[in-house]
Amino acid sequence: IVMDCDNLLGLDGLSSLQTITGALFIQENDNLVDINGLASLQTVRQLEIHTNPALQDINGIAQLNAVELTASIRLNSGLTSISGFSGLVSVGSLEIKDNNALLNINGFDALQTITYHCTIENNPFLGGINGFDALQSVGMNLTLSGNPKLAALTGFNDLTLIGGDFLIENNAELVSTAGFSSLLSVNGSFSIKDNPALEAITGFDVLQN
């Protein structure tokens, strides 16, 4: 746990760390500006990055390839970009929510499997989700909700299966859903609601059930 270290700027002293068999919590560090010191980290059971107001980008962890349980990025008020998960192949659940300055998510290019839930929610300035082109399955729910500046859903073109509910809700400026060209099956509820700018539902041409 790296918590309540108000003068901490980085995590450089962890540069040789490769495996964490338990959880890594990075939270409530008022002046933390980067986590580049985790550049050698490859696996962790659980990853929580929250309430680090000076953290502007999450990068420098490109060697991370697996998170067994949850990877959670939330309540980082200065975070504008998530670009550093380029080596991540599998994760239990992915949660990106309540990041008030987040503009784009583009760093999950190798991610193929989310075992449980994927939630991207309540990021008021999020304009783009472009980094999930390798994602093939979400084992339970996929929630894209409460992102009022999100205009288009792109970058999910290899996704074939959602094992639970698929929720696209409360995205005030959403005009396109064209990013799901390979989606075959949603095994739970499929809800598209309260997206007032959406004029047409497109991009689900191969969806069968």
Short mmCIF file of the C-alpha atoms (twelve columns), coordinates in Angstrom:
data_MODEL
# 
_entry.id   MODEL 
# 
loop_
_atom_site.group_PDB 
_atom_site.id 
_atom_site.type_symbol 
_atom_site.label_atom_id 
_atom_site.label_alt_id 
_atom_site.label_comp_id 
_atom_site.label_asym_id 
_atom_site.label_seq_id 
_atom_site.Cartn_x 
_atom_site.Cartn_y 
_atom_site.Cartn_z 
_atom_site.pdbx_PDB_model_num 
ATOM 1   C CA . ILE A 1   0.000   0.000   0.000   1 
ATOM 2   C CA . VAL A 2   1.305   3.441   -0.994  1 
ATOM 3   C CA . MET A 3   -1.083  5.741   0.838   1 
ATOM 4   C CA . ASP A 4   -1.210  9.221   2.386   1 
ATOM 5   C CA . CYS A 5   2.369   10.097  1.416   1 
ATOM 6   C CA . ASP A 6   1.755   13.779  0.784   1 
ATOM 7   C CA . ASN A 7   5.308   14.624  -0.355  1 
ATOM 8   C CA . LEU A 8   5.766   11.576  -2.586  1 
ATOM 9   C CA . LEU A 9   6.368   12.509  -6.246  1 
ATOM 10  C CA . GLY A 10  7.076   9.105   -7.810  1 
ATOM 11  C CA . LEU A 11  7.705   5.418   -7.227  1 
ATOM 12  C CA . ASP A 12  11.292  5.229   -8.489  1 
ATOM 13  C CA . GLY A 13  12.452  2.994   -5.646  1 
ATOM 14  C CA . LEU A 14  10.325  0.119   -7.006  1 
ATOM 15  C CA . SER A 15  11.989  -0.046  -10.419 1 
ATOM 16  C CA . SER A 16  13.020  -3.729  -10.131 1 
ATOM 17  C CA . LEU A 17  9.654   -5.001  -8.878  1 
ATOM 18  C CA . GLN A 18  8.207   -7.617  -11.237 1 
ATOM 19  C CA . THR A 19  5.543   -9.575  -9.339  1 
ATOM 20  C CA . ILE A 20  3.076   -8.746  -6.565  1 
ATOM 21  C CA . THR A 21  1.149   -11.784 -5.344  1 
ATOM 22  C CA . GLY A 22  -1.291  -9.604  -3.392  1 
ATOM 23  C CA . ALA A 23  -2.811  -6.176  -3.990  1 
ATOM 24  C CA . LEU A 24  -1.173  -2.861  -4.859  1 
ATOM 25  C CA . PHE A 25  -3.025  0.216   -3.619  1 
ATOM 26  C CA . ILE A 26  -1.773  3.644   -4.703  1 
ATOM 27  C CA . GLN A 27  -4.118  6.102   -3.095  1 
ATOM 28  C CA . GLU A 28  -4.489  9.514   -1.476  1 
ATOM 29  C CA . ASN A 29  -1.006  10.762  -2.363  1 
ATOM 30  C CA . ASP A 30  -1.529  14.478  -2.916  1 
ATOM 31  C CA . ASN A 31  1.627   15.215  -4.935  1 
ATOM 32  C CA . LEU A 32  2.244   11.969  -6.792  1 
ATOM 33  C CA . VAL A 33  2.876   12.941  -10.441 1 
ATOM 34  C CA . ASP A 34  3.741   9.587   -12.036 1 
ATOM 35  C CA . ILE A 35  4.026   5.860   -11.396 1 
ATOM 36  C CA . ASN A 36  6.893   5.270   -13.827 1 
ATOM 37  C CA . GLY A 37  8.805   3.467   -11.095 1 
ATOM 38  C CA . LEU A 38  6.631   0.423   -11.787 1 
ATOM 39  C CA . ALA A 39  8.139   -0.034  -15.256 1 
ATOM 40  C CA . SER A 40  9.242   -3.622  -14.507 1 
ATOM 41  C CA . LEU A 41  5.967   -4.810  -12.966 1 
ATOM 42  C CA . GLN A 42  4.494   -7.765  -14.881 1 
ATOM 43  C CA . THR A 43  1.773   -9.259  -12.693 1 
ATOM 44  C CA . VAL A 44  -0.310  -8.151  -9.718  1 
ATOM 45  C CA . ARG A 45  -3.357  -9.706  -8.081  1 
ATOM 46  C CA . GLN A 46  -5.236  -6.402  -7.656  1 
ATOM 47  C CA . LEU A 47  -4.404  -2.820  -8.656  1 
ATOM 48  C CA . GLU A 48  -6.099  0.249   -7.201  1 
ATOM 49  C CA . ILE A 49  -5.061  3.753   -8.285  1 
ATOM 50  C CA . HIS A 50  -7.321  6.330   -6.727  1 
ATOM 51  C CA . THR A 51  -7.471  9.785   -5.173  1 
ATOM 52  C CA . ASN A 52  -4.083  10.993  -6.430  1 
ATOM 53  C CA . PRO A 53  -4.952  14.566  -7.473  1 
ATOM 54  C CA . ALA A 54  -1.587  15.474  -9.072  1 
ATOM 55  C CA . LEU A 55  -1.406  12.351  -11.258 1 
ATOM 56  C CA . GLN A 56  -2.007  13.493  -14.854 1 
ATOM 57  C CA . ASP A 57  -1.186  10.397  -16.904 1 
ATOM 58  C CA . ILE A 58  -0.894  6.702   -16.146 1 
ATOM 59  C CA . ASN A 59  1.983   5.381   -18.186 1 
ATOM 60  C CA . GLY A 60  5.281   3.667   -17.503 1 
ATOM 61  C CA . ILE A 61  3.755   0.273   -16.676 1 
ATOM 62  C CA . ALA A 62  3.864   -1.221  -20.150 1 
ATOM 63  C CA . GLN A 63  5.329   -4.520  -18.880 1 
ATOM 64  C CA . LEU A 64  2.221   -5.287  -16.829 1 
ATOM 65  C CA . ASN A 65  0.488   -8.199  -18.590 1 
ATOM 66  C CA . ALA A 66  -2.006  -9.585  -16.055 1 
ATOM 67  C CA . VAL A 67  -4.194  -8.391  -13.179 1 
ATOM 68  C CA . GLU A 68  -6.030  -11.330 -11.645 1 
ATOM 69  C CA . LEU A 69  -8.797  -9.415  -9.885  1 
ATOM 70  C CA . THR A 70  -9.635  -5.726  -10.329 1 
ATOM 71  C CA . ALA A 71  -7.740  -2.876  -11.934 1 
ATOM 72  C CA . SER A 72  -9.440  0.266   -10.648 1 
ATOM 73  C CA . ILE A 73  -8.634  3.843   -11.676 1 
ATOM 74  C CA . ARG A 74  -10.927 6.300   -9.961  1 
ATOM 75  C CA . LEU A 75  -11.196 9.655   -8.240  1 
ATOM 76  C CA . ASN A 76  -7.933  11.001  -9.681  1 
ATOM 77  C CA . SER A 77  -9.034  14.593  -10.186 1 
ATOM 78  C CA . GLY A 78  -6.044  15.703  -12.313 1 
ATOM 79  C CA . LEU A 79  -5.816  12.633  -14.525 1 
ATOM 80  C CA . THR A 80  -6.193  13.538  -18.213 1 
ATOM 81  C CA . SER A 81  -4.939  10.415  -19.993 1 
ATOM 82  C CA . ILE A 82  -4.584  6.666   -19.508 1 
ATOM 83  C CA . SER A 83  -1.965  5.423   -21.955 1 
ATOM 84  C CA . GLY A 84  0.270   3.016   -20.070 1 
ATOM 85  C CA . PHE A 85  -1.331  -0.438  -20.180 1 
ATOM 86  C CA . SER A 86  -0.042  -1.427  -23.613 1 
ATOM 87  C CA . GLY A 87  1.175   -4.849  -22.409 1 
ATOM 88  C CA . LEU A 88  -1.912  -5.845  -20.428 1 
ATOM 89  C CA . VAL A 89  -3.471  -9.000  -21.891 1 
ATOM 90  C CA . SER A 90  -5.979  -10.053 -19.216 1 
ATOM 91  C CA . VAL A 91  -7.711  -8.503  -16.224 1 
ATOM 92  C CA . GLY A 92  -10.389 -9.699  -13.826 1 
ATOM 93  C CA . SER A 93  -12.427 -6.484  -13.795 1 
ATOM 94  C CA . LEU A 94  -11.587 -3.041  -15.165 1 
ATOM 95  C CA . GLU A 95  -13.028 0.061   -13.540 1 
ATOM 96  C CA . ILE A 96  -12.387 3.595   -14.786 1 
ATOM 97  C CA . LYS A 97  -14.700 6.031   -13.068 1 
ATOM 98  C CA . ASP A 98  -15.052 9.419   -11.387 1 
ATOM 99  C CA . ASN A 99  -11.913 10.934  -12.951 1 
ATOM 100 C CA . ASN A 100 -13.030 14.524  -13.393 1 
ATOM 101 C CA . ALA A 101 -10.359 15.648  -15.892 1 
ATOM 102 C CA . LEU A 102 -9.934  12.471  -17.945 1 
ATOM 103 C CA . LEU A 103 -9.996  13.225  -21.687 1 
ATOM 104 C CA . ASN A 104 -9.106  9.940   -23.346 1 
ATOM 105 C CA . ILE A 105 -8.450  6.242   -22.802 1 
ATOM 106 C CA . ASN A 106 -6.104  4.783   -25.376 1 
ATOM 107 C CA . GLY A 107 -3.651  2.462   -23.662 1 
ATOM 108 C CA . PHE A 108 -5.142  -1.053  -23.663 1 
ATOM 109 C CA . ASP A 109 -4.089  -2.180  -27.131 1 
ATOM 110 C CA . ALA A 110 -3.132  -5.751  -26.109 1 
ATOM 111 C CA . LEU A 111 -6.044  -6.447  -23.754 1 
ATOM 112 C CA . GLN A 112 -7.930  -9.520  -24.949 1 
ATOM 113 C CA . THR A 113 -9.947  -10.739 -21.968 1 
ATOM 114 C CA . ILE A 114 -11.864 -9.116  -19.121 1 
ATOM 115 C CA . THR A 115 -13.021 -12.008 -16.964 1 
ATOM 116 C CA . TYR A 116 -15.722 -10.182 -15.036 1 
ATOM 117 C CA . HIS A 117 -16.839 -6.542  -15.376 1 
ATOM 118 C CA . CYS A 118 -15.755 -3.532  -17.415 1 
ATOM 119 C CA . THR A 119 -17.045 -0.188  -16.147 1 
ATOM 120 C CA . ILE A 120 -16.268 3.217   -17.675 1 
ATOM 121 C CA . GLU A 121 -18.494 5.599   -15.774 1 
ATOM 122 C CA . ASN A 122 -18.885 9.175   -14.554 1 
ATOM 123 C CA . ASN A 123 -15.887 10.731  -16.301 1 
ATOM 124 C CA . PRO A 124 -17.344 14.166  -17.151 1 
ATOM 125 C CA . PHE A 125 -14.808 15.224  -19.822 1 
ATOM 126 C CA . LEU A 126 -14.018 11.859  -21.410 1 
ATOM 127 C CA . GLY A 127 -14.111 12.410  -25.163 1 
ATOM 128 C CA . GLY A 128 -12.618 9.209   -26.532 1 
ATOM 129 C CA . ILE A 129 -12.307 5.485   -25.851 1 
ATOM 130 C CA . ASN A 130 -9.927  4.191   -28.503 1 
ATOM 131 C CA . GLY A 131 -7.725  1.578   -26.899 1 
ATOM 132 C CA . PHE A 132 -9.629  -1.712  -26.833 1 
ATOM 133 C CA . ASP A 133 -9.191  -3.024  -30.375 1 
ATOM 134 C CA . ALA A 134 -7.837  -6.406  -29.200 1 
ATOM 135 C CA . LEU A 135 -10.581 -7.032  -26.627 1 
ATOM 136 C CA . GLN A 136 -12.526 -10.191 -27.470 1 
ATOM 137 C CA . SER A 137 -14.687 -10.912 -24.435 1 
ATOM 138 C CA . VAL A 138 -16.142 -9.401  -21.272 1 
ATOM 139 C CA . GLY A 139 -17.287 -12.222 -19.002 1 
ATOM 140 C CA . MET A 140 -19.991 -10.286 -17.200 1 
ATOM 141 C CA . ASN A 141 -21.203 -6.673  -17.533 1 
ATOM 142 C CA . LEU A 142 -19.955 -3.910  -19.825 1 
ATOM 143 C CA . THR A 143 -21.093 -0.487  -18.607 1 
ATOM 144 C CA . LEU A 144 -20.478 2.769   -20.486 1 
ATOM 145 C CA . SER A 145 -22.430 5.323   -18.512 1 
ATOM 146 C CA . GLY A 146 -22.429 8.907   -17.310 1 
ATOM 147 C CA . ASN A 147 -19.746 10.205  -19.676 1 
ATOM 148 C CA . PRO A 148 -21.449 13.379  -20.966 1 
ATOM 149 C CA . LYS A 149 -18.714 14.441  -23.445 1 
ATOM 150 C CA . LEU A 150 -18.338 11.039  -25.075 1 
ATOM 151 C CA . ALA A 151 -19.459 11.478  -28.682 1 
ATOM 152 C CA . ALA A 152 -18.647 8.075   -30.185 1 
ATOM 153 C CA . LEU A 153 -18.032 4.517   -29.080 1 
ATOM 154 C CA . THR A 154 -15.096 3.265   -31.126 1 
ATOM 155 C CA . GLY A 155 -12.287 0.833   -30.500 1 
ATOM 156 C CA . PHE A 156 -14.220 -2.319  -29.558 1 
ATOM 157 C CA . ASN A 157 -14.232 -3.854  -33.018 1 
ATOM 158 C CA . ASP A 158 -12.859 -7.283  -31.992 1 
ATOM 159 C CA . LEU A 159 -15.303 -7.737  -29.106 1 
ATOM 160 C CA . THR A 160 -17.496 -10.789 -29.776 1 
ATOM 161 C CA . LEU A 161 -19.005 -11.702 -26.389 1 
ATOM 162 C CA . ILE A 162 -20.506 -9.906  -23.394 1 
ATOM 163 C CA . GLY A 163 -21.468 -12.540 -20.839 1 
ATOM 164 C CA . GLY A 164 -23.763 -10.319 -18.790 1 
ATOM 165 C CA . ASP A 165 -25.456 -6.945  -19.280 1 
ATOM 166 C CA . PHE A 166 -24.435 -4.320  -21.835 1 
ATOM 167 C CA . LEU A 167 -25.367 -0.819  -20.689 1 
ATOM 168 C CA . ILE A 168 -24.911 2.373   -22.734 1 
ATOM 169 C CA . GLU A 169 -26.622 4.995   -20.620 1 
ATOM 170 C CA . ASN A 170 -26.596 8.684   -19.701 1 
ATOM 171 C CA . ASN A 171 -24.019 9.846   -22.240 1 
ATOM 172 C CA . ALA A 172 -25.390 13.267  -23.169 1 
ATOM 173 C CA . GLU A 173 -23.376 13.915  -26.350 1 
ATOM 174 C CA . LEU A 174 -23.177 10.371  -27.715 1 
ATOM 175 C CA . VAL A 175 -24.003 10.339  -31.441 1 
ATOM 176 C CA . SER A 176 -22.470 7.036   -32.613 1 
ATOM 177 C CA . THR A 177 -22.377 3.436   -31.389 1 
ATOM 178 C CA . ALA A 178 -20.487 2.165   -34.428 1 
ATOM 179 C CA . GLY A 179 -17.589 0.504   -32.605 1 
ATOM 180 C CA . PHE A 180 -18.943 -3.026  -32.077 1 
ATOM 181 C CA . SER A 181 -18.756 -4.533  -35.548 1 
ATOM 182 C CA . SER A 182 -17.818 -8.051  -34.318 1 
ATOM 183 C CA . LEU A 183 -20.222 -8.348  -31.379 1 
ATOM 184 C CA . LEU A 184 -22.148 -11.612 -31.674 1 
ATOM 185 C CA . SER A 185 -23.709 -12.193 -28.271 1 
ATOM 186 C CA . VAL A 186 -24.956 -10.309 -25.207 1 
ATOM 187 C CA . ASN A 187 -26.100 -12.872 -22.654 1 
ATOM 188 C CA . GLY A 188 -27.815 -10.425 -20.302 1 
ATOM 189 C CA . SER A 189 -29.768 -7.191  -20.759 1 
ATOM 190 C CA . PHE A 190 -28.871 -4.817  -23.579 1 
ATOM 191 C CA . SER A 191 -29.807 -1.267  -22.583 1 
ATOM 192 C CA . ILE A 192 -29.302 1.921   -24.605 1 
ATOM 193 C CA . LYS A 193 -31.073 4.737   -22.816 1 
ATOM 194 C CA . ASP A 194 -30.871 8.407   -21.833 1 
ATOM 195 C CA . ASN A 195 -28.469 9.322   -24.644 1 
ATOM 196 C CA . PRO A 196 -30.360 12.368  -25.954 1 
ATOM 197 C CA . ALA A 197 -28.050 13.159  -28.905 1 
ATOM 198 C CA . LEU A 198 -28.140 9.627   -30.332 1 
ATOM 199 C CA . GLU A 199 -30.160 9.581   -33.565 1 
ATOM 200 C CA . ALA A 200 -29.439 6.035   -34.779 1 
ATOM 201 C CA . ILE A 201 -28.196 2.723   -33.410 1 
ATOM 202 C CA . THR A 202 -25.468 1.423   -35.705 1 
ATOM 203 C CA . GLY A 203 -22.534 -0.952  -35.531 1 
ATOM 204 C CA . PHE A 204 -24.278 -4.119  -34.363 1 
ATOM 205 C CA . ASP A 205 -24.737 -5.758  -37.748 1 
ATOM 206 C CA . VAL A 206 -23.597 -9.253  -36.672 1 
ATOM 207 C CA . LEU A 207 -25.266 -9.286  -33.242 1 
ATOM 208 C CA . GLN A 208 -27.295 -12.496 -32.990 1 
ATOM 209 C CA . ASN A 209 -28.521 -12.696 -29.391 1 
# 
